[in-house]
Amino acid sequence: MIRFYLFVVLEYVLNILHLNKKMQVQAEKKQRSPILNNEVIVHTHEWSGYAFERHKVIKYTSNKFLCGLRFHFERLQQYKGIRPIRNILTVSDLDASYSERLRCEKFFDKSAEIYGVPNRGMDFGGYGFVVKNLIAGDNKYIFLTNTSVNADSAIFIDEYIDIFSAHNNLGLLGISYSSKVYQSLIRNNYTPHVQSFFLLTTTDILREITTANGGVFPGENEDYKLSIIRLGEAKLSQLAVTLGYDIGIINEEGTLQLLPVQKDSSLVDGDYRLFVKKPNFINRIINE
């Protein structure tokens, strides 16, 4: 925690002195490496303290919705596409009691791979574990999610992959964003980033981002919530952009919306979830 606040204060001082470095952006867009394996990895991260069904409330709007691990499993069970799915679940603070309860649930898929991880880094601890231990080999599509995805969401795999595939410079595709970081003393900062509870990317890009970050997956070693968001979620997008990739979301209108590097009035001011009817919802693609 102390390290994070020292970082924030130093950033503020450098900004006042106009010495802060802006995000490096590669002028020429980078094309993704080709997909060499038809298998799709769908990874979700959970904390063992959560119920399998729960409600989440968005701060400031009190918008409340149902979510939870049950609905993640049910969405995958409804998938009828041709792509083979590798279902990976990481659980923070996993113990025998949680594992037994999960395996007794009707929604549980016995083909799922379950791995216990420490709660350090929260979602990013799980994401980092998968990147470092489970994605070796050919380049594949990979979804990274947590269980706060809106329960009303339907199947998404093929249509999201199709639109991702059609835009070869996309590095991260999500369903929500923030146009600034709140974990900063600089009030009017413009730092667009894809929110991390749902991401589509490739295994090669995740390896590339990890290498660019000194061999550490962004946020995986952070133990303070604000630093996890700042040095995990926001940094993940910043690194993708620095490497030459675009980042974007499928917005509420069902359209691919890229997040511009330069300040753009088309983006909402702050957290996108404060402005939509269904936060954390996997929007269907209808306007492409």
C-alpha positions in Angstrom: 0.0 0.0 0.0 2.8 2.4 0.9 4.6 1.7 -2.3 1.4 2.5 -4.3 0.9 5.8 -2.6 4.5 6.8 -3.1 4.0 5.9 -6.8 0.9 8.1 -7.0 2.6 11.1 -5.3 5.7 10.9 -7.5 3.5 10.7 -10.6 1.6 13.9 -9.4 4.9 15.8 -8.7 6.3 14.8 -12.1 3.1 16.0 -13.7 3.3 19.4 -12.0 6.9 19.7 -13.2 5.9 18.5 -16.7 8.4 15.7 -16.4 6.1 12.8 -16.6 6.5 10.5 -19.6 3.5 9.9 -21.8 2.5 6.5 -22.9 4.7 5.4 -25.8 2.7 4.6 -28.9 3.9 2.8 -31.9 3.1 4.9 -34.9 2.6 1.9 -37.2 -0.1 -0.5 -36.1 1.1 -4.0 -35.3 -0.5 -7.1 -36.9 -1.2 -10.1 -34.7 0.6 -13.3 -35.3 -1.7 -16.0 -36.9 -3.7 -18.4 -34.9 -2.2 -21.9 -35.2 -4.6 -23.9 -33.1 -8.4 -24.1 -33.3 -8.8 -24.7 -29.6 -10.1 -21.8 -27.6 -9.1 -21.2 -24.0 -11.9 -19.8 -21.7 -10.4 -18.9 -18.4 -12.4 -17.5 -15.4 -11.0 -16.5 -12.1 -13.0 -16.8 -8.8 -12.5 -16.1 -5.1 -13.6 -19.0 -2.9 -15.4 -16.6 -0.6 -18.1 -15.8 -3.2 -21.4 -17.7 -3.5 -22.0 -19.5 -6.8 -24.8 -17.0 -7.4 -24.5 -13.4 -6.1 -25.5 -9.9 -6.7 -23.1 -7.1 -7.7 -23.9 -3.4 -7.2 -22.1 -0.7 -9.2 -21.0 2.2 -7.1 -22.6 5.6 -7.5 -25.5 4.3 -9.6 -26.7 1.4 -7.3 -27.3 -0.6 -10.5 -27.7 -4.1 -9.2 -27.4 -7.3 -11.2 -27.0 -11.1 -10.8 -23.7 -12.8 -11.5 -21.6 -15.7 -10.3 -19.7 -18.8 -11.3 -22.9 -20.8 -12.0 -23.7 -18.6 -15.0 -20.2 -18.9 -16.4 -20.5 -22.7 -16.5 -24.0 -22.6 -17.9 -22.9 -20.3 -20.8 -20.2 -22.6 -21.8 -22.4 -25.7 -21.6 -24.8 -24.0 -24.1 -22.0 -23.5 -26.6 -22.7 -25.5 -29.8 -20.0 -24.2 -32.0 -17.3 -26.1 -33.8 -14.3 -24.8 -31.8 -13.0 -27.1 -29.0 -13.1 -25.3 -25.7 -10.6 -25.7 -22.9 -12.3 -24.6 -19.7 -9.9 -23.4 -17.1 -11.0 -22.2 -13.6 -8.5 -20.6 -11.1 -9.7 -20.1 -7.6 -8.1 -17.8 -5.0 -7.8 -19.4 -1.6 -9.1 -22.8 -2.9 -9.7 -25.4 -0.2 -11.2 -28.9 0.0 -14.5 -27.7 1.2 -15.0 -25.3 -1.7 -13.9 -27.9 -4.2 -16.3 -30.5 -2.9 -19.2 -28.1 -2.9 -18.4 -27.0 -6.5 -18.2 -30.6 -7.8 -21.6 -31.4 -6.3 -23.3 -28.6 -8.1 -25.5 -29.5 -11.1 -23.9 -26.8 -13.3 -20.4 -28.1 -12.8 -18.6 -29.4 -15.8 -16.3 -32.3 -15.0 -14.1 -31.4 -18.0 -13.1 -28.1 -16.3 -9.5 -27.8 -15.1 -9.4 -26.3 -11.6 -6.3 -24.7 -10.1 -5.9 -23.1 -6.7 -3.9 -19.8 -6.5 -3.1 -17.3 -3.8 -5.3 -14.3 -3.5 -2.4 -12.0 -4.3 -3.3 -10.0 -7.4 -6.9 -11.1 -7.3 -8.0 -11.8 -10.9 -4.6 -10.9 -12.2 -3.0 -13.6 -9.9 -5.2 -16.1 -11.8 -4.6 -14.6 -15.2 -0.8 -14.6 -14.5 -0.9 -18.2 -13.4 -2.6 -19.3 -16.6 -0.2 -17.2 -18.8 2.9 -18.6 -17.1 1.8 -22.2 -16.7 -1.0 -23.2 -19.1 -0.6 -21.5 -22.5 2.6 -22.9 -23.9 2.6 -23.9 -27.5 0.7 -22.7 -30.6 -1.0 -19.4 -30.7 -4.7 -19.6 -29.6 -7.6 -17.3 -28.8 -8.1 -16.9 -25.1 -10.8 -15.3 -23.0 -9.9 -14.0 -19.6 -12.9 -13.4 -17.3 -14.0 -13.2 -13.7 -17.4 -14.2 -12.3 -18.8 -10.6 -12.1 -20.1 -10.9 -15.7 -23.8 -10.2 -15.8 -25.9 -13.3 -15.6 -28.2 -12.2 -18.4 -25.3 -12.6 -20.9 -25.7 -15.2 -23.6 -23.2 -17.2 -25.6 -20.4 -15.1 -27.1 -17.5 -17.2 -28.2 -17.8 -17.5 -32.0 -19.1 -14.0 -32.7 -16.5 -12.3 -30.5 -13.7 -14.4 -32.1 -15.1 -13.5 -35.6 -15.0 -9.8 -35.1 -11.6 -10.0 -33.3 -10.3 -12.0 -36.3 -11.6 -9.5 -38.7 -9.5 -6.7 -37.1 -6.0 -8.0 -37.2 -4.5 -5.1 -35.2 -6.8 -5.6 -32.2 -4.8 -6.7 -29.1 -7.5 -6.7 -26.4 -11.3 -6.8 -26.9 -13.6 -6.4 -23.9 -17.1 -5.3 -23.0 -16.5 -2.3 -20.8 -13.8 0.4 -20.4 -12.7 3.4 -18.4 -11.4 6.5 -20.0 -9.2 7.5 -17.1 -7.6 6.0 -14.0 -9.3 6.9 -10.7 -6.2 5.7 -8.7 -4.4 9.0 -9.4 -4.0 12.5 -8.0 -4.1 13.8 -11.5 -7.8 14.5 -11.9 -8.2 15.0 -15.6 -6.0 12.2 -16.8 -6.9 10.5 -20.0 -5.9 6.8 -19.8 -8.4 4.6 -21.7 -8.3 1.0 -20.8 -10.4 -2.1 -21.2 -11.9 -3.3 -17.9 -10.5 -6.7 -17.0 -13.5 -8.8 -16.0 -13.9 -9.8 -19.6 -11.1 -9.9 -22.2 -10.5 -11.6 -25.5 -6.9 -11.8 -26.8 -4.4 -14.4 -28.0 -1.8 -16.4 -26.1 1.0 -14.8 -28.1 -0.1 -11.3 -27.1 -0.3 -12.3 -23.5 3.2 -13.7 -23.7 4.4 -10.5 -25.5 2.9 -8.3 -22.8 4.4 -10.3 -20.0 7.8 -10.1 -21.6 7.5 -6.4 -22.1 6.7 -6.1 -18.4 9.9 -7.8 -17.3 8.5 -11.3 -17.1 5.7 -10.3 -14.8 2.0 -10.4 -15.8 0.6 -6.9 -15.0 -0.8 -6.8 -11.5 -0.1 -10.4 -10.5 2.2 -9.4 -7.6 0.1 -6.5 -6.3 -1.6 -7.0 -2.9 -3.5 -3.7 -2.6 -6.8 -3.3 -4.5 -6.0 0.2 -5.9 -2.6 -0.9 -7.1 -4.1 -4.0 -8.7 -6.4 -1.8 -10.8 -3.7 0.7 -11.7 -0.8 -1.6 -12.2 -2.9 -4.5 -13.5 -6.0 -3.5 -15.4 -4.8 -0.1 -16.7 -1.2 -1.2 -17.3 -2.4 -4.3 -19.3 -4.1 -2.0 -21.9 -1.2 0.5 -21.8 1.3 -2.2 -22.6 -0.9 -3.6 -25.5 -1.0 0.0 -27.0 2.7 0.5 -26.5 3.3 -2.7 -28.4 1.3 -1.4 -31.3 -2.1 -3.0 -30.8 -5.5 -1.4 -30.7 -7.8 -2.0 -27.8 -11.6 -1.9 -27.8 -14.9 -3.1 -26.6 -18.2 -4.3 -28.0 -20.4 -1.4 -26.7 -24.0 -1.3 -25.6 -25.1 -0.6 -29.2 -23.5 -3.9 -30.3 -20.7 -2.1 -32.2 -16.9 -2.5 -32.0 -15.6 0.7 -30.4 -11.9 1.3 -30.4 -10.4 3.3 -27.6 -8.4 6.2 -29.1 -5.0 7.0 -27.8 -5.6 10.7 -28.2 -8.4 12.3 -26.1 -11.7 11.7 -27.8 -15.1 13.1 -26.9 -16.8 9.8 -28.1 -15.7 8.2 -24.9 -17.6 8.7 -21.6 -15.8 10.5 -18.8 -14.6 7.7 -16.6 -16.2 4.3 -16.0 -18.4 3.1 -18.8 -20.5 1.0 -16.4 -21.9 4.2 -14.9 -23.6 5.1 -18.2 -25.1 1.8 -19.4 -28.4 0.0 -18.6 -26.7 -3.4 -18.1 -23.2 -3.2 -16.6 -20.8 -6.1 -17.0 -23.0 -7.4 -19.8 -21.6 -9.3 -22.8 -23.2 -7.3 -25.6 -24.3 -9.1 -28.7 -22.7 -7.9 -31.9 -25.4 -6.4 -34.1 -23.9 -3.5 -36.0 -21.1 -4.9 -38.0 
